[in-house]
Amino acid sequence: MKKFSLSNYQLLAISVVAIGVLYLISLIIHSDFNTIIWYASIALTVLAIILSGALISGDRQRGNYHSNPKDTKRALNYSQIILIIAIPFYLVLLVQYFIN
């Protein structure tokens, strides 16, 4: 099976498209775009924190890593991908903060 990977630029482009889709959804359902972006950025951040294992103690992190390093590296890679996707969401929030 061939490994499928995306570059950071492709991930950012996917994120920008997702923001555009969320904007269109906010127009259709007559909701606040800022609130939707805020919830999406929080959800992405929490998911990245959970996948990275940052909320557990150092002993557990070492134990998890040494019990199965391949899965730990994969989870950290997914966490990094999610944070890269979240960058445009943070930028939109920052721009909206300075505008208002």
MMTF fields as JSON, N, C-alpha, C and O atoms, coordinates in Angstrom:
{
  "mmtfVersion": "1.0.0",
  "mmtfProducer": "UNKNOWN",
  "numBonds": 399,
  "numAtoms": 400,
  "numGroups": 100,
  "numChains": 1,
  "numModels": 1,
  "chainsPerModel": [1],
  "groupsPerChain": [100],
  "chainIdList": ["A"],
  "bondAtomList": [4, 2, 8, 6, 12, 10, 16, 14, 20, 18, 24, 22, 28, 26, 32, 30, 36, 34, 40, 38, 44, 42, 48, 46, 52, 50, 56, 54, 60, 58, 64, 62, 68, 66, 72, 70, 76, 74, 80, 78, 84, 82, 88, 86, 92, 90, 96, 94, 100, 98, 104, 102, 108, 106, 112, 110, 116, 114, 120, 118, 124, 122, 128, 126, 132, 130, 136, 134, 140, 138, 144, 142, 148, 146, 152, 150, 156, 154, 160, 158, 164, 162, 168, 166, 172, 170, 176, 174, 180, 178, 184, 182, 188, 186, 192, 190, 196, 194, 200, 198, 204, 202, 208, 206, 212, 210, 216, 214, 220, 218, 224, 222, 228, 226, 232, 230, 236, 234, 240, 238, 244, 242, 248, 246, 252, 250, 256, 254, 260, 258, 264, 262, 268, 266, 272, 270, 276, 274, 280, 278, 284, 282, 288, 286, 292, 290, 296, 294, 300, 298, 304, 302, 308, 306, 312, 310, 316, 314, 320, 318, 324, 322, 328, 326, 332, 330, 336, 334, 340, 338, 344, 342, 348, 346, 352, 350, 356, 354, 360, 358, 364, 362, 368, 366, 372, 370, 376, 374, 380, 378, 384, 382, 388, 386, 392, 390, 396, 394],
  "bondOrderList": [1, 1, 1, 1, 1, 1, 1, 1, 1, 1, 1, 1, 1, 1, 1, 1, 1, 1, 1, 1, 1, 1, 1, 1, 1, 1, 1, 1, 1, 1, 1, 1, 1, 1, 1, 1, 1, 1, 1, 1, 1, 1, 1, 1, 1, 1, 1, 1, 1, 1, 1, 1, 1, 1, 1, 1, 1, 1, 1, 1, 1, 1, 1, 1, 1, 1, 1, 1, 1, 1, 1, 1, 1, 1, 1, 1, 1, 1, 1, 1, 1, 1, 1, 1, 1, 1, 1, 1, 1, 1, 1, 1, 1, 1, 1, 1, 1, 1, 1],
  "groupList": [{"groupName": "MET", "atomNameList": ["N", "CA", "C", "O"], "elementList": ["N", "C", "C", "O"], "formalChargeList": [0, 0, 0, 0], "bondAtomList": [1, 0, 2, 1, 3, 2], "bondOrderList": [1, 1, 2], "singleLetterCode": "M", "chemCompType": "L-PEPTIDE LINKING"}, {"groupName": "LYS", "atomNameList": ["N", "CA", "C", "O"], "elementList": ["N", "C", "C", "O"], "formalChargeList": [0, 0, 0, 0], "bondAtomList": [1, 0, 2, 1, 3, 2], "bondOrderList": [1, 1, 2], "singleLetterCode": "K", "chemCompType": "L-PEPTIDE LINKING"}, {"groupName": "PHE", "atomNameList": ["N", "CA", "C", "O"], "elementList": ["N", "C", "C", "O"], "formalChargeList": [0, 0, 0, 0], "bondAtomList": [1, 0, 2, 1, 3, 2], "bondOrderList": [1, 1, 2], "singleLetterCode": "F", "chemCompType": "L-PEPTIDE LINKING"}, {"groupName": "SER", "atomNameList": ["N", "CA", "C", "O"], "elementList": ["N", "C", "C", "O"], "formalChargeList": [0, 0, 0, 0], "bondAtomList": [1, 0, 2, 1, 3, 2], "bondOrderList": [1, 1, 2], "singleLetterCode": "S", "chemCompType": "L-PEPTIDE LINKING"}, {"groupName": "LEU", "atomNameList": ["N", "CA", "C", "O"], "elementList": ["N", "C", "C", "O"], "formalChargeList": [0, 0, 0, 0], "bondAtomList": [1, 0, 2, 1, 3, 2], "bondOrderList": [1, 1, 2], "singleLetterCode": "L", "chemCompType": "L-PEPTIDE LINKING"}, {"groupName": "ASN", "atomNameList": ["N", "CA", "C", "O"], "elementList": ["N", "C", "C", "O"], "formalChargeList": [0, 0, 0, 0], "bondAtomList": [1, 0, 2, 1, 3, 2], "bondOrderList": [1, 1, 2], "singleLetterCode": "N", "chemCompType": "L-PEPTIDE LINKING"}, {"groupName": "TYR", "atomNameList": ["N", "CA", "C", "O"], "elementList": ["N", "C", "C", "O"], "formalChargeList": [0, 0, 0, 0], "bondAtomList": [1, 0, 2, 1, 3, 2], "bondOrderList": [1, 1, 2], "singleLetterCode": "Y", "chemCompType": "L-PEPTIDE LINKING"}, {"groupName": "GLN", "atomNameList": ["N", "CA", "C", "O"], "elementList": ["N", "C", "C", "O"], "formalChargeList": [0, 0, 0, 0], "bondAtomList": [1, 0, 2, 1, 3, 2], "bondOrderList": [1, 1, 2], "singleLetterCode": "Q", "chemCompType": "L-PEPTIDE LINKING"}, {"groupName": "ALA", "atomNameList": ["N", "CA", "C", "O"], "elementList": ["N", "C", "C", "O"], "formalChargeList": [0, 0, 0, 0], "bondAtomList": [1, 0, 2, 1, 3, 2], "bondOrderList": [1, 1, 2], "singleLetterCode": "A", "chemCompType": "L-PEPTIDE LINKING"}, {"groupName": "ILE", "atomNameList": ["N", "CA", "C", "O"], "elementList": ["N", "C", "C", "O"], "formalChargeList": [0, 0, 0, 0], "bondAtomList": [1, 0, 2, 1, 3, 2], "bondOrderList": [1, 1, 2], "singleLetterCode": "I", "chemCompType": "L-PEPTIDE LINKING"}, {"groupName": "VAL", "atomNameList": ["N", "CA", "C", "O"], "elementList": ["N", "C", "C", "O"], "formalChargeList": [0, 0, 0, 0], "bondAtomList": [1, 0, 2, 1, 3, 2], "bondOrderList": [1, 1, 2], "singleLetterCode": "V", "chemCompType": "L-PEPTIDE LINKING"}, {"groupName": "GLY", "atomNameList": ["N", "CA", "C", "O"], "elementList": ["N", "C", "C", "O"], "formalChargeList": [0, 0, 0, 0], "bondAtomList": [1, 0, 2, 1, 3, 2], "bondOrderList": [1, 1, 2], "singleLetterCode": "G", "chemCompType": "PEPTIDE LINKING"}, {"groupName": "HIS", "atomNameList": ["N", "CA", "C", "O"], "elementList": ["N", "C", "C", "O"], "formalChargeList": [0, 0, 0, 0], "bondAtomList": [1, 0, 2, 1, 3, 2], "bondOrderList": [1, 1, 2], "singleLetterCode": "H", "chemCompType": "L-PEPTIDE LINKING"}, {"groupName": "ASP", "atomNameList": ["N", "CA", "C", "O"], "elementList": ["N", "C", "C", "O"], "formalChargeList": [0, 0, 0, 0], "bondAtomList": [1, 0, 2, 1, 3, 2], "bondOrderList": [1, 1, 2], "singleLetterCode": "D", "chemCompType": "L-PEPTIDE LINKING"}, {"groupName": "THR", "atomNameList": ["N", "CA", "C", "O"], "elementList": ["N", "C", "C", "O"], "formalChargeList": [0, 0, 0, 0], "bondAtomList": [1, 0, 2, 1, 3, 2], "bondOrderList": [1, 1, 2], "singleLetterCode": "T", "chemCompType": "L-PEPTIDE LINKING"}, {"groupName": "TRP", "atomNameList": ["N", "CA", "C", "O"], "elementList": ["N", "C", "C", "O"], "formalChargeList": [0, 0, 0, 0], "bondAtomList": [1, 0, 2, 1, 3, 2], "bondOrderList": [1, 1, 2], "singleLetterCode": "W", "chemCompType": "L-PEPTIDE LINKING"}, {"groupName": "ARG", "atomNameList": ["N", "CA", "C", "O"], "elementList": ["N", "C", "C", "O"], "formalChargeList": [0, 0, 0, 0], "bondAtomList": [1, 0, 2, 1, 3, 2], "bondOrderList": [1, 1, 2], "singleLetterCode": "R", "chemCompType": "L-PEPTIDE LINKING"}, {"groupName": "PRO", "atomNameList": ["N", "CA", "C", "O"], "elementList": ["N", "C", "C", "O"], "formalChargeList": [0, 0, 0, 0], "bondAtomList": [1, 0, 2, 1, 3, 2], "bondOrderList": [1, 1, 2], "singleLetterCode": "P", "chemCompType": "L-PEPTIDE LINKING"}],
  "groupTypeList": [0, 1, 1, 2, 3, 4, 3, 5, 6, 7, 4, 4, 8, 9, 3, 10, 10, 8, 9, 11, 10, 4, 6, 4, 9, 3, 4, 9, 9, 12, 3, 13, 2, 5, 14, 9, 9, 15, 6, 8, 3, 9, 8, 4, 14, 10, 4, 8, 9, 9, 4, 3, 11, 8, 4, 9, 3, 11, 13, 16, 7, 16, 11, 5, 6, 12, 3, 5, 17, 1, 13, 14, 1, 16, 8, 4, 5, 6, 3, 7, 9, 9, 4, 9, 9, 8, 9, 17, 2, 6, 4, 10, 4, 4, 10, 7, 6, 2, 9, 5],
  "groupIdList": [1, 2, 3, 4, 5, 6, 7, 8, 9, 10, 11, 12, 13, 14, 15, 16, 17, 18, 19, 20, 21, 22, 23, 24, 25, 26, 27, 28, 29, 30, 31, 32, 33, 34, 35, 36, 37, 38, 39, 40, 41, 42, 43, 44, 45, 46, 47, 48, 49, 50, 51, 52, 53, 54, 55, 56, 57, 58, 59, 60, 61, 62, 63, 64, 65, 66, 67, 68, 69, 70, 71, 72, 73, 74, 75, 76, 77, 78, 79, 80, 81, 82, 83, 84, 85, 86, 87, 88, 89, 90, 91, 92, 93, 94, 95, 96, 97, 98, 99, 100],
  "secStructList": [7, 7, 7, 7, 7, 7, 7, 2, 2, 2, 2, 2, 2, 2, 2, 2, 2, 2, 2, 2, 2, 2, 2, 2, 2, 2, 2, 2, 6, 6, 7, 7, 2, 2, 2, 2, 2, 2, 2, 2, 2, 2, 2, 2, 2, 2, 2, 2, 2, 2, 2, 2, 6, 6, 6, 1, 7, 2, 2, 2, 2, 2, 2, 2, 2, 2, 2, 7, 2, 2, 2, 2, 2, 2, 2, 2, 2, 2, 2, 2, 2, 2, 2, 2, 2, 2, 2, 2, 2, 2, 2, 2, 2, 2, 2, 2, 2, 2, 2, 7],
  "xCoordList": [0.84, 0.0, 0.894, 1.861, 0.562, 1.337, 0.941, -0.242, 1.952, 1.693, 1.251, 1.876, 0.165, -0.409, -0.01, -0.292, 0.646, 1.022, 0.758, 0.803, 0.485, 0.227, 1.3, 1.794, 1.653, 2.601, 1.89, 0.662, 2.676, 2.104, 1.258, 0.247, 1.668, 0.917, -0.438, -1.436, -0.467, -1.735, -2.658, -3.867, -2.097, -2.898, -3.469, -4.624, -2.664, -3.151, -4.241, -5.214, -4.08, -5.106, -6.408, -7.489, -6.315, -7.505, -8.187, -9.414, -7.395, -7.951, -8.647, -9.712, -8.069, -8.683, -9.999, -10.976, -10.028, -11.27, -12.312, -13.488, -11.889, -12.815, -13.384, -14.564, -12.555, -13.042, -14.068, -15.078, -13.81, -14.778, -16.103, -17.17, -16.034, -17.256, -17.999, -19.224, -17.262, -17.906, -18.544, -19.586, -17.925, -18.519, -19.842, -20.828, -19.847, -21.081, -22.16, -23.334, -21.764, -22.722, -23.281, -24.474, -22.424, -22.904, -23.884, -24.796, -23.706, -24.659, -25.986, -27.047, -25.934, -27.146, -27.985, -29.207, -27.314, -28.085, -28.235, -28.753, -27.793, -27.912, -27.283, -27.907, -26.043, -25.313, -24.115, -23.752, -23.513, -22.357, -21.103, -20.75, -20.441, -19.243, -18.124, -17.393, -17.986, -16.949, -17.118, -16.135, -18.35, -18.611, -18.279, -17.702, -18.632, -18.336, -16.832, -16.349, -16.085, -14.625, -14.017, -13.069, -14.56, -14.043, -14.201, -13.258, -15.396, -15.628, -14.771, -14.265, -14.614, -13.797, -12.334, -11.68, -11.817, -10.413, -10.198, -9.163, -11.161, -11.043, -11.076, -10.294, -11.987, -12.09, -10.801, -10.337, -10.222, -8.967, -7.83, -7.028, -7.757, -6.699, -6.827, -5.838, -8.039, -8.249, -7.93, -7.32, -8.332, -8.03, -6.518, -6.016, -5.799, -4.342, -3.683, -2.728, -4.188, -3.635, -3.881, -2.997, -5.075, -5.389, -4.509, -3.976, -4.353, -3.544, -2.068, -1.377, -1.576, -0.157, 0.171, 1.327, -0.83, -0.583, 0.0, 0.656, -0.224, 0.341, -0.342, 0.192, -1.498, -2.226, -1.875, -2.429, -0.968, -0.603, 0.792, 1.533, 1.137, 2.427, 3.581, 3.386, 4.754, 5.945, 6.234, 6.695, 5.965, 6.187, 5.3, 5.748, 4.057, 3.142, 3.545, 3.437, 4.009, 4.454, 5.619, 5.635, 6.592, 7.73, 7.275, 7.735, 6.377, 5.878, 5.129, 5.309, 4.289, 3.548, 4.494, 4.31, 5.501, 6.44, 7.223, 7.368, 7.724, 8.562, 7.753, 8.305, 6.466, 5.652, 5.305, 5.191, 5.137, 4.826, 5.235, 4.394, 6.524, 6.999, 6.38, 6.228, 6.026, 5.459, 4.106, 3.848, 3.248, 1.947, 2.097, 1.343, 3.062, 3.276, 3.731, 3.257, 4.636, 5.099, 3.965, 3.867, 3.118, 1.987, 0.998, 0.471, 0.745, -0.176, 0.394, -0.346, 1.69, 2.31, 2.262, 2.102, 2.402, 2.303, 0.889, 0.724, -0.127, -1.509, -1.76, -2.466, -1.189, -1.34, -0.739, -1.32, 0.411, 1.053, 0.209, 0.083, -0.363, -1.212, -2.425, -2.799, -3.04, -4.219, -3.859, -4.628, -2.705, -2.298, -1.986, -2.248, -1.431, -1.186, -2.514, -2.643, -3.496, -4.819, -5.463, -6.225, -5.169, -5.786, -5.186, -5.799, -4.032, -3.364, -4.248, -4.386, -4.854, -5.722, -6.931, -7.399, -7.438, -8.539, -8.09, -8.822, -6.882, -6.348, -6.147, -6.419, -5.668, -5.444, -6.752, -6.813, -7.794, -9.107, -9.595, -10.117, -9.43, -9.831, -9.034, -9.587, -7.74, -6.893, -7.315, -7.378, -7.599, -8.05, -9.385, -9.581, -10.303, -11.609, -11.467, -12.229, -10.508, -10.279, -9.814, -10.295, -8.892, -8.374, -9.368, -9.324, -10.26, -11.279, -12.33, -12.767, -12.73, -13.792, -13.159, -13.845],
  "yCoordList": [-1.164, 0.0, 1.239, 1.323, 2.177, 3.402, 4.37, 4.56, 4.98, 5.94, 7.267, 7.792, 7.794, 9.051, 10.158, 10.078, 11.198, 12.31, 13.625, 13.71, 14.621, 15.954, 16.906, 16.757, 17.882, 18.881, 19.883, 19.922, 20.676, 21.688, 22.701, 23.183, 23.023, 23.978, 23.402, 24.121, 22.118, 21.486, 21.448, 21.64, 21.203, 21.21, 22.595, 22.726, 23.623, 24.994, 25.324, 26.004, 24.844, 25.078, 24.376, 24.936, 23.167, 22.448, 23.232, 23.321, 23.796, 24.568, 25.83, 26.184, 26.502, 27.713, 27.366, 28.106, 26.253, 25.804, 25.488, 25.812, 24.86, 24.547, 25.82, 25.868, 26.849, 28.125, 28.732, 29.281, 28.634, 29.134, 28.388, 28.996, 27.079, 26.278, 26.661, 26.785, 26.848, 27.261, 28.644, 28.909, 29.515, 30.837, 30.714, 31.372, 29.868, 29.665, 29.03, 29.388, 28.09, 27.472, 28.509, 28.498, 29.404, 30.439, 31.387, 31.906, 31.615, 32.442, 31.723, 32.343, 30.435, 29.662, 29.508, 29.654, 29.207, 28.964, 30.22, 30.152, 31.346, 32.637, 32.578, 32.928, 32.128, 32.031, 32.971, 33.489, 33.184, 34.072, 33.32, 32.289, 33.835, 33.202, 33.143, 32.155, 34.192, 34.24, 33.104, 32.487, 32.827, 31.754, 30.398, 29.55, 30.182, 28.908, 28.695, 27.602, 29.715, 29.603, 29.387, 28.616, 30.065, 29.913, 28.477, 27.891, 27.907, 26.521, 25.534, 24.555, 25.792, 24.901, 24.947, 23.907, 26.128, 26.226, 25.578, 24.954, 25.72, 25.058, 23.546, 22.829, 23.054, 21.616, 21.059, 19.994, 21.765, 21.309, 21.305, 20.371, 22.333, 22.412, 21.301, 20.658, 21.076, 20.015, 18.653, 17.816, 18.416, 17.146, 16.946, 15.842, 18.003, 17.902, 17.628, 16.856, 18.254, 18.027, 16.586, 15.945, 16.088, 14.713, 13.727, 12.789, 13.931, 13.008, 13.069, 12.053, 14.233, 14.35, 13.759, 13.436, 13.613, 13.077, 14.102, 13.737, 15.364, 16.43, 16.553, 17.205, 15.947, 16.078, 15.007, 15.006, 14.099, 13.044, 13.314, 14.139, 12.616, 12.854, 12.346, 11.565, 12.801, 12.419, 10.929, 10.328, 10.328, 8.892, 8.105, 7.148, 8.509, 7.815, 8.048, 7.144, 9.256, 9.525, 8.621, 8.037, 8.504, 7.616, 6.171, 5.436, 5.761, 4.392, 4.106, 3.052, 5.043, 4.862, 4.816, 4.018, 5.675, 5.704, 4.402, 3.838, 3.929, 2.733, 1.459, 0.446, 1.48, 0.29, 0.142, -0.978, 1.256, 1.197, 2.505, 3.378, 2.654, 3.926, 4.268, 5.442, 3.248, 3.511, 4.22, 5.182, 3.747, 4.392, 5.786, 6.693, 5.964, 7.278, 8.287, 9.423, 7.881, 8.792, 9.114, 10.242, 8.144, 8.38, 9.355, 10.237, 9.201, 10.109, 11.53, 12.498, 11.654, 12.987, 13.604, 14.816, 12.765, 13.265, 13.776, 14.834, 13.035, 13.484, 14.776, 15.665, 14.874, 16.083, 17.289, 18.375, 17.093, 18.17, 18.568, 19.756, 17.601, 17.886, 18.704, 19.661, 18.33, 19.053, 20.487, 21.411, 20.677, 22.041, 22.888, 24.091, 22.277, 23.01, 23.416, 24.523, 22.526, 22.852, 23.973, 24.771, 24.043, 25.035, 26.433, 27.405, 26.563, 27.866, 28.914, 30.009, 28.642, 29.664, 30.016, 31.153, 29.061, 29.364, 30.385, 31.323, 30.197, 31.148, 32.525, 33.55, 32.536, 33.813, 34.548, 35.77, 33.819, 34.447, 35.045, 36.16, 34.316, 34.837, 36.078, 37.029, 36.072, 37.222, 38.451, 39.557, 38.256, 39.361, 39.897, 41.11, 38.997, 39.443, 40.175, 41.102, 39.775, 40.47, 41.899, 42.824, 42.094, 43.436, 44.319, 45.542, 43.711, 44.492, 45.008, 46.155, 44.154, 44.558, 45.237, 45.666],
  "zCoordList": [0.0, 0.0, 0.0, 0.757, -0.842, -0.963, 0.143, 0.427, 0.764, 1.832, 1.232, 0.312, 1.771, 1.286, 2.237, 3.433, 1.722, 2.584, 1.853, 0.625, 2.646, 2.124, 2.636, 3.753, 1.811, 2.272, 3.18, 3.247, 3.864, 4.76, 3.991, 4.502, 2.772, 1.965, 1.557, 1.514, 1.261, 0.923, 2.137, 2.004, 3.314, 4.533, 4.808, 5.215, 4.586, 4.765, 3.753, 4.082, 2.523, 1.505, 1.883, 1.697, 2.407, 2.866, 3.972, 4.015, 4.861, 5.967, 5.477, 5.983, 4.513, 3.963, 3.266, 3.384, 2.547, 1.918, 2.99, 2.825, 4.082, 5.174, 5.79, 6.138, 5.927, 6.457, 5.504, 5.944, 4.201, 3.221, 3.299, 3.215, 3.458, 3.59, 4.869, 4.865, 5.958, 7.206, 7.076, 7.676, 6.298, 6.074, 5.306, 5.639, 4.285, 3.53, 4.402, 4.302, 5.253, 6.17, 7.136, 7.441, 7.619, 8.543, 7.856, 8.5, 6.564, 5.83, 5.628, 5.701, 5.379, 5.12, 6.381, 6.346, 7.505, 8.737, 9.59, 10.704, 9.086, 9.776, 11.174, 12.175, 11.202, 12.464, 12.423, 11.366, 13.579, 13.682, 13.229, 13.802, 12.21, 11.667, 12.698, 12.764, 13.502, 14.527, 15.529, 15.939, 15.921, 16.881, 16.286, 16.966, 15.037, 14.379, 14.294, 14.592, 13.895, 13.795, 15.173, 15.323, 16.177, 17.531, 18.017, 18.549, 17.834, 18.255, 17.451, 18.001, 16.17, 15.343, 15.773, 15.838, 16.066, 16.485, 17.846, 18.078, 18.743, 20.062, 19.887, 20.511, 19.033, 18.815, 18.21, 18.618, 17.245, 16.632, 17.65, 17.68, 18.475, 19.475, 20.514, 20.865, 21.001, 22.002, 21.404, 22.07, 20.159, 19.504, 19.358, 19.569, 19.0, 18.869, 20.224, 20.305, 21.278, 22.613, 23.06, 23.629, 22.799, 23.181, 22.419, 23.011, 21.112, 20.319, 20.685, 20.618, 21.068, 21.394, 22.759, 23.028, 23.623, 24.955, 25.902, 26.877, 25.64, 26.465, 27.822, 28.719, 27.99, 29.238, 30.265, 31.364, 29.927, 30.869, 31.419, 30.884, 32.484, 33.134, 32.264, 31.334, 32.587, 31.845, 31.931, 30.961, 33.092, 33.235, 32.28, 31.648, 32.183, 31.259, 29.809, 28.98, 29.5, 28.132, 27.761, 26.677, 28.656, 28.393, 28.286, 27.412, 29.168, 29.122, 27.833, 27.224, 27.419, 26.173, 24.978, 24.058, 25.002, 23.881, 23.785, 22.7, 24.909, 24.871, 24.686, 24.256, 24.997, 24.767, 23.287, 22.788, 22.587, 21.161, 20.495, 20.284, 20.158, 19.595, 18.238, 17.901, 17.464, 16.142, 16.255, 15.532, 17.156, 17.345, 17.937, 17.585, 18.832, 19.443, 18.392, 18.373, 17.531, 16.475, 15.506, 15.023, 15.22, 14.331, 14.967, 14.288, 16.263, 16.956, 16.99, 16.816, 17.209, 17.195, 15.805, 15.663, 14.777, 13.407, 13.125, 12.517, 13.559, 13.392, 14.168, 13.692, 15.342, 16.146, 15.422, 15.425, 14.811, 14.063, 12.857, 12.557, 12.171, 11.016, 11.437, 10.759, 12.556, 13.034, 13.416, 13.148, 14.033, 14.391, 13.159, 13.155, 12.118, 10.874, 10.244, 9.722, 10.292, 9.766, 10.584, 10.038, 11.882, 12.761, 12.605, 13.048, 12.003, 11.885, 11.198, 11.742, 10.032, 9.433, 10.305, 10.273, 11.079, 11.991, 13.036, 13.351, 13.569, 14.545, 13.91, 14.534, 12.664, 11.983, 11.736, 11.875, 11.374, 11.182, 12.495, 12.514, 13.585, 14.888, 15.263, 15.815, 14.966, 15.27, 14.462, 14.997, 13.189, 12.335, 12.831, 12.905, 13.169, 13.682, 15.007, 15.285, 15.824, 17.099, 16.85, 17.504, 15.92, 15.664, 14.918, 15.043, 14.146, 13.431, 14.402, 14.309, 15.33, 16.291, 17.413, 18.341]
}
